[in-house]
Amino acid sequence: MNYSLRHAGVVCIKSTHNALNAKRMHSCHRCGLGKSETGSHLTVTPHVYEESSPDVKLGALRLSCSDENSSMISYSPLTPMFSTASIKIRRGMAVLFLLLGFITTSSCQPGTGPNLPVDKNPPVYGYEIVHSWPHDRDAFTQGLVFNGGNFLESTGEVGHSSLRRVAPETGTVVQKVDVPPPYFAEGITVLKGKIYQLTWQHQLGFIYDALTFEKAGEFKYTGEGWGLANDGQSLILSDGTNKIRFLDADNFQVTRTIAVLDGHTAVVEINELEYVQGEIYANIWHADRIARIDPKTGKVVGWINLAGLLAPGEVQDEEAVLNGIAYDETSGRLFVTGKLWPKLFEIRLTQK
C-alpha cells in the first residue's frame, strides 16, 4: 500500500465503525472553531500520518476542546487507519479514540468538570431575643450605631431628618441635631471620632464631631446614599443597587466596588449597613432578613431571618420595615430595629 494523509485544517472524529472516519467540521458561529456533536469545541489535528509501506510512521493526534468555562488539550497515538496491521489493534485503538473524545468533550461542558466548585446555598440563621427596649415610634430609622454606651441614630424624611443620641434602656433622645430640608437623612457611621451621615438623593454627606454633634464638614459622592458603615479604614456605602462602594475616608474617592451576589443572583435594594467581625451585615429594603456579605468578594455568606420580631399589629405603616443594625465591638452584642418601630432588640443568632 502506498498512502499518505496530511491535514491542514480542523477535523472532527464522529464515528468509528470498522475504521475511524475523519470529516471536516462545520464552523462554530461564536469563534470559527469546529464543534462536536455535543456542542463543545473539539479539534483534532494530526501531527504526522504517513503510510507508504508496512513500515508505518506514526505520529500523534492533538485533541483540544474549549468553551467559555474550560479547556483541555490531550494527545493520543495515531494508528494508521488503512494499514495491514491487526484488525484487533485497529478496533482497540478506535475504541480508545472514542473514549478520549467522549472524555474530552464531556470535560468541556459547563459545570461538569470534576474540579469545578459547586455553589452551595448560604446558611440561614435564626435568632433569639436577648433584650428589648423602647424605641421612638416617630423615628424613621435610616442608620444605627452603638457608641459609648448609647445608640447614635439617623432618622429620615424631609423635614423630620435628624442625628440623635439615644439612651438604650429608655429610648430617650438625649442629644439631637436636625437635618434641614430639602435633605432626607440616611445611613451613618463613626470613624476616628467623626460621624458621617448620608443624604438620600442630594449626593451630599455631613460630618459631625462624635461628642458634640457640631458640624465639621461635608463630603460628596455620586448616586444615591442608603447605608453607611466602615471597616476602620474606608467608608462603606450602599446605594439601593447590588453594588457596595469603598470610599477613602480622607478624600472620599471610590477605591473599589463589590457586586453583592447570592450564588449567581444579584441582591438589590441593599439598605442599612454594619461592619461585624470582618463581614458586612446589610438590611434589604422591605425584607425581614439581613445579608451577611464577604467584603472582599461581595458573596453572600449567610442570611439572618428576622421574621416575627414584632407581633402582628404592632406597626401599621407599610414603610415600617426592618432597618437598623448596630454592633457592640466590646461585648459582641448585636442590635436591630426598624423604621417607626416601637422596640429595639438585642438578638443572638442561632443556627437553623
The 8 nearest C-alpha neighbors of each residue, nearest first, counted from 0:
[[1, 52, 51, 2, 53, 50, 82, 83],
 [0, 2, 51, 52, 50, 3, 49, 53],
 [3, 1, 50, 51, 0, 4, 49, 52],
 [2, 4, 49, 50, 51, 5, 48, 1],
 [5, 3, 48, 49, 6, 2, 50, 47],
 [4, 6, 48, 7, 3, 47, 45, 49],
 [7, 5, 8, 4, 45, 44, 9, 10],
 [6, 8, 5, 9, 44, 45, 10, 46],
 [7, 9, 6, 10, 44, 23, 43, 24],
 [10, 8, 42, 44, 43, 23, 33, 24],
 [9, 11, 23, 24, 22, 43, 42, 21],
 [10, 12, 22, 24, 13, 21, 43, 23],
 [11, 13, 21, 14, 20, 10, 22, 19],
 [14, 12, 11, 20, 15, 21, 22, 36],
 [15, 13, 20, 12, 16, 19, 97, 21],
 [14, 16, 19, 18, 20, 17, 93, 13],
 [17, 15, 18, 14, 19, 20, 93, 90],
 [18, 16, 15, 90, 19, 89, 93, 86],
 [17, 19, 15, 16, 80, 20, 93, 89],
 [20, 18, 15, 21, 14, 93, 80, 16],
 [19, 21, 15, 14, 18, 22, 12, 13],
 [22, 20, 12, 11, 19, 10, 23, 13],
 [23, 21, 10, 11, 24, 20, 12, 13],
 [22, 24, 10, 11, 9, 25, 21, 8],
 [25, 23, 33, 10, 11, 22, 26, 34],
 [24, 26, 33, 27, 23, 34, 32, 31],
 [27, 25, 31, 33, 32, 24, 28, 34],
 [26, 28, 31, 32, 29, 33, 30, 34],
 [27, 29, 30, 31, 26, 32, 25, 33],
 [30, 28, 27, 31, 32, 26, 66, 33],
 [31, 29, 32, 27, 28, 26, 33, 40],
 [30, 32, 27, 26, 28, 29, 33, 25],
 [33, 31, 27, 26, 30, 34, 40, 42],
 [32, 34, 26, 24, 40, 27, 25, 41],
 [33, 35, 40, 39, 38, 41, 27, 32],
 [36, 34, 37, 38, 39, 41, 40, 33],
 [35, 37, 38, 34, 39, 13, 40, 41],
 [38, 36, 35, 39, 104, 34, 105, 108],
 [37, 39, 35, 36, 34, 40, 108, 104],
 [40, 38, 35, 37, 34, 104, 41, 107],
 [39, 41, 34, 64, 65, 33, 35, 66],
 [42, 40, 64, 35, 63, 34, 39, 33],
 [43, 41, 63, 62, 9, 10, 11, 33],
 [42, 44, 62, 61, 10, 11, 60, 9],
 [43, 45, 61, 60, 46, 9, 42, 62],
 [46, 44, 60, 47, 59, 61, 43, 48],
 [45, 47, 59, 58, 60, 44, 48, 61],
 [48, 46, 58, 45, 49, 59, 57, 5],
 [47, 49, 58, 4, 57, 5, 56, 45],
 [48, 50, 3, 56, 4, 47, 51, 55],
 [49, 51, 55, 2, 3, 52, 56, 1],
 [50, 52, 1, 2, 0, 49, 3, 55],
 [53, 51, 54, 50, 0, 1, 55, 2],
 [52, 54, 55, 51, 83, 82, 50, 0],
 [55, 53, 52, 56, 50, 51, 57, 82],
 [54, 56, 50, 53, 57, 52, 49, 51],
 [57, 55, 49, 50, 48, 58, 54, 47],
 [58, 56, 77, 48, 55, 47, 78, 59],
 [57, 59, 47, 77, 48, 46, 76, 56],
 [60, 58, 76, 77, 75, 46, 45, 74],
 [59, 61, 45, 75, 74, 44, 77, 62],
 [60, 62, 74, 44, 43, 73, 45, 59],
 [63, 61, 43, 73, 42, 72, 74, 60],
 [64, 62, 72, 42, 71, 41, 73, 61],
 [65, 63, 41, 40, 71, 70, 42, 107],
 [64, 66, 70, 40, 69, 107, 71, 39],
 [65, 67, 68, 69, 107, 70, 39, 40],
 [66, 68, 69, 65, 109, 70, 107, 108],
 [69, 67, 66, 109, 70, 107, 65, 108],
 [70, 68, 107, 65, 66, 67, 71, 109],
 [71, 69, 65, 64, 107, 66, 72, 68],
 [70, 72, 64, 63, 65, 73, 103, 69],
 [73, 71, 63, 62, 64, 70, 74, 61],
 [74, 72, 62, 61, 63, 71, 75, 103],
 [73, 75, 61, 60, 62, 59, 76, 72],
 [74, 76, 60, 59, 77, 61, 73, 96],
 [77, 75, 59, 60, 78, 58, 74, 57],
 [76, 78, 59, 58, 57, 60, 75, 79],
 [77, 79, 80, 76, 57, 92, 89, 58],
 [80, 78, 82, 81, 77, 50, 57, 48],
 [79, 81, 82, 18, 78, 19, 89, 77],
 [80, 82, 79, 83, 18, 84, 2, 50],
 [83, 81, 84, 79, 80, 53, 50, 0],
 [82, 84, 85, 81, 53, 86, 0, 79],
 [85, 83, 82, 86, 88, 89, 53, 79],
 [84, 86, 88, 87, 89, 83, 82, 90],
 [87, 85, 89, 88, 90, 84, 83, 91],
 [88, 86, 90, 85, 89, 91, 92, 84],
 [87, 89, 91, 85, 90, 86, 92, 84],
 [90, 88, 86, 92, 87, 91, 93, 85],
 [89, 91, 93, 87, 92, 88, 86, 94],
 [92, 90, 88, 94, 93, 89, 87, 95],
 [91, 93, 95, 89, 94, 90, 88, 96],
 [94, 92, 90, 96, 95, 91, 89, 15],
 [93, 95, 97, 91, 92, 96, 98, 90],
 [94, 96, 92, 98, 93, 97, 99, 91],
 [97, 95, 99, 93, 94, 98, 100, 92],
 [96, 98, 94, 100, 95, 99, 93, 101],
 [99, 97, 101, 95, 100, 96, 102, 94],
 [100, 98, 96, 102, 101, 97, 103, 95],
 [99, 101, 103, 97, 98, 102, 104, 96],
 [100, 102, 98, 104, 99, 103, 105, 97],
 [103, 101, 105, 99, 100, 104, 106, 98],
 [104, 102, 100, 106, 101, 105, 99, 64],
 [103, 105, 107, 106, 101, 102, 39, 100],
 [106, 104, 102, 107, 108, 103, 101, 111],
 [105, 107, 112, 103, 104, 108, 102, 111],
 [106, 108, 104, 105, 69, 65, 70, 109],
 [107, 109, 105, 106, 111, 110, 39, 104],
 [110, 108, 111, 68, 107, 112, 69, 66],
 [109, 111, 112, 108, 115, 117, 68, 116],
 [112, 110, 109, 108, 106, 113, 105, 115],
 [111, 113, 106, 115, 114, 110, 107, 109],
 [114, 112, 115, 111, 106, 110, 116, 117],
 [113, 115, 112, 116, 111, 117, 110, 106],
 [114, 116, 112, 113, 117, 110, 111, 109],
 [117, 115, 114, 118, 110, 113, 112, 119],
 [116, 118, 119, 115, 110, 114, 120, 262],
 [119, 117, 262, 116, 120, 263, 121, 261],
 [120, 118, 121, 117, 262, 122, 116, 261],
 [119, 121, 122, 118, 262, 261, 301, 300],
 [122, 120, 301, 300, 119, 123, 299, 302],
 [123, 121, 301, 302, 120, 124, 300, 351],
 [122, 124, 302, 303, 301, 351, 121, 304],
 [125, 123, 303, 350, 351, 349, 302, 304],
 [124, 126, 349, 304, 348, 303, 351, 350],
 [127, 125, 348, 349, 347, 346, 128, 124],
 [126, 128, 347, 346, 129, 348, 349, 125],
 [127, 129, 346, 130, 345, 347, 126, 344],
 [128, 130, 346, 345, 127, 347, 131, 344],
 [131, 129, 345, 128, 344, 132, 346, 343],
 [130, 132, 344, 343, 345, 342, 133, 129],
 [131, 133, 343, 342, 168, 344, 134, 167],
 [132, 134, 342, 170, 341, 169, 343, 135],
 [135, 133, 342, 341, 170, 343, 136, 132],
 [134, 136, 138, 137, 341, 170, 133, 339],
 [135, 137, 339, 341, 340, 138, 134, 338],
 [138, 136, 339, 135, 139, 340, 338, 341],
 [137, 139, 339, 135, 140, 136, 154, 338],
 [140, 138, 338, 154, 339, 155, 137, 141],
 [141, 139, 338, 154, 138, 142, 153, 337],
 [142, 140, 185, 186, 154, 153, 155, 139],
 [141, 143, 186, 153, 187, 152, 323, 140],
 [142, 144, 152, 323, 325, 151, 324, 153],
 [145, 143, 325, 151, 150, 146, 152, 188],
 [144, 146, 150, 325, 149, 327, 326, 151],
 [147, 145, 149, 148, 150, 144, 151, 327],
 [148, 146, 149, 145, 150, 327, 151, 210],
 [147, 149, 146, 145, 150, 166, 167, 327],
 [150, 148, 166, 146, 147, 165, 145, 167],
 [149, 151, 145, 165, 144, 164, 146, 152],
 [150, 152, 164, 144, 163, 143, 145, 165],
 [153, 151, 143, 163, 142, 162, 150, 164],
 [152, 154, 162, 142, 141, 161, 140, 185],
 [155, 153, 140, 139, 160, 161, 141, 138],
 [154, 156, 160, 184, 183, 139, 185, 141],
 [157, 155, 183, 159, 160, 158, 184, 139],
 [156, 158, 183, 159, 180, 182, 181, 160],
 [157, 159, 180, 160, 156, 179, 181, 178],
 [160, 158, 156, 157, 155, 161, 154, 177],
 [161, 159, 155, 154, 178, 184, 156, 158],
 [162, 160, 177, 178, 154, 176, 153, 163],
 [161, 163, 153, 176, 175, 152, 177, 154],
 [164, 162, 175, 152, 174, 151, 161, 165],
 [163, 165, 151, 174, 173, 150, 172, 175],
 [164, 166, 172, 150, 171, 173, 149, 170],
 [165, 167, 149, 170, 171, 168, 169, 150],
 [168, 166, 170, 169, 149, 165, 132, 150],
 [169, 167, 166, 132, 170, 133, 171, 131],
 [168, 170, 171, 167, 166, 133, 132, 134],
 [171, 169, 134, 133, 166, 167, 165, 168],
 [170, 172, 169, 166, 165, 173, 167, 135],
 [171, 173, 165, 174, 164, 170, 163, 166],
 [174, 172, 164, 165, 171, 166, 175, 163],
 [175, 173, 164, 163, 172, 176, 165, 162],
 [176, 174, 163, 162, 164, 177, 161, 173],
 [175, 177, 162, 161, 163, 178, 212, 174],
 [178, 176, 161, 179, 160, 162, 175, 159],
 [177, 179, 161, 160, 176, 182, 180, 184],
 [178, 180, 177, 182, 158, 181, 160, 157],
 [181, 179, 182, 158, 157, 178, 183, 160],
 [180, 182, 157, 179, 183, 158, 178, 201],
 [183, 181, 180, 157, 184, 179, 198, 178],
 [182, 184, 157, 156, 155, 198, 199, 160],
 [185, 183, 198, 155, 160, 197, 182, 154],
 [184, 186, 141, 197, 198, 225, 199, 155],
 [187, 185, 142, 226, 227, 141, 197, 225],
 [188, 186, 196, 142, 227, 195, 153, 197],
 [187, 189, 228, 195, 194, 227, 190, 144],
 [190, 188, 194, 193, 195, 192, 191, 187],
 [189, 191, 193, 192, 194, 188, 231, 229],
 [192, 190, 193, 189, 231, 194, 209, 232],
 [191, 193, 209, 190, 208, 189, 194, 210],
 [194, 192, 209, 208, 190, 189, 191, 207],
 [195, 193, 189, 207, 209, 206, 188, 208],
 [194, 196, 206, 187, 188, 205, 189, 193],
 [197, 195, 187, 205, 204, 186, 206, 194],
 [198, 196, 204, 185, 186, 224, 184, 187],
 [199, 197, 184, 185, 183, 224, 204, 203],
 [198, 200, 224, 223, 183, 185, 201, 225],
 [201, 199, 223, 202, 198, 224, 222, 183],
 [200, 202, 203, 199, 198, 182, 223, 224],
 [203, 201, 220, 221, 219, 200, 222, 223],
 [204, 202, 219, 201, 218, 198, 220, 197],
 [203, 205, 197, 218, 196, 217, 198, 219],
 [206, 204, 217, 196, 195, 216, 218, 197],
 [205, 207, 195, 216, 215, 217, 194, 214],
 [208, 206, 214, 215, 194, 212, 213, 193],
 [207, 209, 193, 212, 213, 210, 211, 194],
 [208, 210, 193, 192, 194, 212, 207, 211],
 [211, 209, 208, 212, 192, 213, 193, 207],
 [210, 212, 213, 208, 209, 207, 214, 174],
 [213, 211, 208, 207, 209, 210, 214, 176],
 [214, 212, 211, 207, 208, 215, 209, 210],
 [213, 215, 207, 206, 216, 212, 208, 205],
 [216, 214, 207, 206, 213, 208, 217, 205],
 [217, 215, 206, 214, 205, 207, 218, 204],
 [216, 218, 205, 204, 206, 203, 219, 215],
 [219, 217, 204, 203, 205, 220, 251, 216],
 [218, 220, 203, 202, 204, 221, 217, 251],
 [219, 221, 202, 203, 222, 218, 251, 204],
 [220, 222, 202, 223, 219, 224, 203, 201],
 [223, 221, 202, 224, 220, 238, 200, 201],
 [222, 224, 200, 238, 199, 202, 225, 221],
 [223, 225, 199, 238, 197, 198, 237, 226],
 [226, 224, 238, 237, 270, 185, 186, 199],
 [225, 227, 271, 186, 237, 270, 272, 236],
 [226, 228, 236, 186, 187, 235, 272, 188],
 [229, 227, 235, 188, 273, 272, 234, 274],
 [228, 230, 234, 235, 233, 231, 274, 188],
 [231, 229, 232, 233, 274, 228, 234, 235],
 [230, 232, 229, 233, 190, 191, 234, 228],
 [233, 231, 230, 229, 248, 234, 247, 190],
 [234, 232, 247, 246, 248, 229, 245, 230],
 [233, 235, 229, 246, 245, 248, 228, 236],
 [236, 234, 245, 228, 229, 227, 244, 233],
 [235, 237, 227, 244, 243, 226, 234, 245],
 [238, 236, 243, 226, 225, 239, 269, 224],
 [237, 239, 225, 224, 223, 240, 236, 222],
 [238, 240, 268, 269, 237, 270, 225, 267],
 [239, 241, 267, 268, 242, 238, 269, 237],
 [240, 242, 267, 259, 266, 258, 265, 269],
 [243, 241, 258, 240, 257, 259, 244, 237],
 [244, 242, 237, 257, 236, 256, 258, 241],
 [245, 243, 256, 236, 235, 255, 246, 253],
 [244, 246, 235, 255, 234, 253, 254, 233],
 [247, 245, 253, 234, 251, 252, 233, 254],
 [246, 248, 251, 233, 252, 249, 250, 253],
 [249, 247, 251, 233, 234, 250, 246, 232],
 [248, 250, 247, 251, 252, 246, 233, 232],
 [249, 251, 252, 247, 248, 246, 218, 253],
 [252, 250, 247, 246, 248, 249, 253, 218],
 [251, 253, 246, 247, 250, 254, 220, 248],
 [252, 254, 246, 245, 255, 247, 251, 244],
 [255, 253, 246, 245, 252, 247, 256, 244],
 [254, 256, 245, 253, 244, 257, 246, 243],
 [257, 255, 244, 243, 245, 242, 258, 254],
 [258, 256, 297, 243, 242, 259, 296, 244],
 [257, 259, 242, 297, 241, 260, 243, 256],
 [258, 260, 297, 241, 298, 266, 265, 242],
 [261, 259, 265, 298, 264, 266, 262, 263],
 [260, 262, 299, 264, 263, 298, 265, 266],
 [261, 263, 264, 260, 118, 120, 298, 119],
 [262, 264, 261, 260, 265, 118, 298, 266],
 [265, 263, 261, 260, 262, 266, 259, 267],
 [264, 266, 260, 259, 241, 267, 261, 263],
 [267, 265, 241, 260, 259, 264, 261, 268],
 [266, 268, 241, 240, 269, 265, 239, 283],
 [269, 267, 239, 240, 284, 283, 270, 241],
 [270, 268, 283, 239, 267, 282, 240, 281],
 [269, 271, 226, 282, 225, 283, 284, 268],
 [272, 270, 226, 282, 281, 323, 142, 186],
 [273, 271, 281, 226, 227, 228, 280, 270],
 [272, 274, 280, 228, 279, 324, 275, 325],
 [273, 275, 279, 278, 228, 280, 230, 229],
 [276, 274, 278, 277, 279, 273, 280, 326],
 [277, 275, 278, 274, 279, 328, 331, 326],
 [276, 278, 275, 274, 279, 294, 293, 230],
 [279, 277, 275, 293, 292, 276, 274, 294],
 [278, 280, 274, 292, 291, 273, 275, 294],
 [281, 279, 291, 273, 272, 290, 274, 292],
 [282, 280, 272, 290, 289, 271, 279, 270],
 [281, 283, 289, 270, 271, 322, 269, 284],
 [282, 284, 269, 286, 270, 268, 285, 281],
 [283, 285, 286, 268, 270, 282, 269, 320],
 [286, 284, 320, 283, 287, 321, 318, 322],
 [285, 287, 283, 284, 288, 321, 320, 282],
 [288, 286, 306, 305, 321, 304, 285, 289],
 [289, 287, 304, 303, 305, 286, 302, 282],
 [288, 290, 282, 303, 281, 302, 280, 283],
 [289, 291, 302, 281, 280, 292, 301, 299],
 [292, 290, 280, 301, 300, 299, 279, 302],
 [291, 293, 299, 279, 278, 298, 300, 297],
 [292, 294, 297, 298, 278, 295, 296, 299],
 [295, 293, 297, 296, 292, 278, 279, 257],
 [296, 294, 293, 297, 257, 298, 292, 278],
 [295, 297, 298, 293, 294, 257, 258, 259],
 [298, 296, 259, 293, 257, 258, 294, 292],
 [297, 299, 260, 296, 293, 259, 292, 300],
 [300, 298, 292, 261, 291, 301, 260, 293],
 [301, 299, 121, 291, 292, 298, 293, 122],
 [300, 302, 121, 122, 291, 299, 123, 290],
 [303, 301, 123, 290, 289, 291, 124, 304],
 [304, 302, 124, 289, 288, 123, 125, 305],
 [303, 305, 288, 125, 306, 124, 287, 302],
 [306, 304, 287, 288, 308, 303, 307, 125],
 [305, 307, 287, 304, 308, 288, 309, 286],
 [308, 306, 309, 305, 310, 311, 287, 304],
 [309, 307, 306, 305, 310, 128, 344, 287],
 [310, 308, 307, 313, 311, 314, 306, 342],
 [309, 311, 313, 312, 307, 308, 314, 306],
 [312, 310, 313, 309, 314, 307, 315, 308],
 [311, 313, 314, 310, 315, 309, 316, 340],
 [314, 312, 311, 310, 309, 315, 341, 340],
 [315, 313, 312, 316, 319, 340, 311, 339],
 [316, 314, 317, 312, 313, 319, 318, 311],
 [315, 317, 319, 318, 314, 339, 320, 338],
 [318, 316, 319, 315, 320, 314, 285, 338],
 [317, 319, 316, 320, 338, 285, 339, 315],
 [320, 318, 338, 339, 316, 317, 337, 340],
 [321, 319, 337, 318, 338, 285, 322, 317],
 [320, 322, 337, 287, 336, 338, 323, 286],
 [323, 321, 337, 336, 282, 338, 320, 271],
 [322, 324, 143, 336, 335, 142, 337, 271],
 [325, 323, 335, 334, 143, 273, 272, 322],
 [324, 326, 144, 334, 145, 143, 333, 273],
 [327, 325, 333, 332, 328, 145, 334, 275],
 [326, 328, 332, 331, 329, 330, 145, 333],
 [329, 327, 331, 330, 326, 332, 275, 276],
 [328, 330, 327, 331, 332, 326, 147, 148],
 [329, 331, 332, 328, 327, 326, 333, 148],
 [332, 330, 328, 327, 329, 333, 326, 275],
 [331, 333, 327, 330, 326, 334, 345, 328],
 [332, 334, 326, 345, 346, 325, 327, 331],
 [335, 333, 345, 325, 344, 324, 346, 326],
 [336, 334, 324, 344, 323, 343, 325, 345],
 [337, 335, 343, 323, 322, 321, 344, 342],
 [338, 336, 321, 322, 340, 320, 323, 140],
 [337, 339, 139, 140, 319, 340, 320, 322],
 [340, 338, 136, 139, 138, 319, 137, 337],
 [339, 341, 337, 136, 338, 342, 319, 134],
 [340, 342, 134, 136, 135, 133, 339, 343],
 [343, 341, 134, 133, 340, 132, 131, 344],
 [342, 344, 336, 132, 131, 134, 335, 133],
 [345, 343, 131, 335, 334, 130, 346, 336],
 [344, 346, 334, 130, 129, 333, 128, 131],
 [347, 345, 128, 129, 127, 333, 344, 334],
 [346, 348, 127, 126, 128, 349, 129, 333],
 [349, 347, 126, 125, 124, 127, 346, 350],
 [348, 350, 125, 126, 124, 351, 347, 127],
 [349, 351, 124, 125, 348, 123, 122, 126],
 [350, 124, 125, 123, 349, 122, 126, 348]]
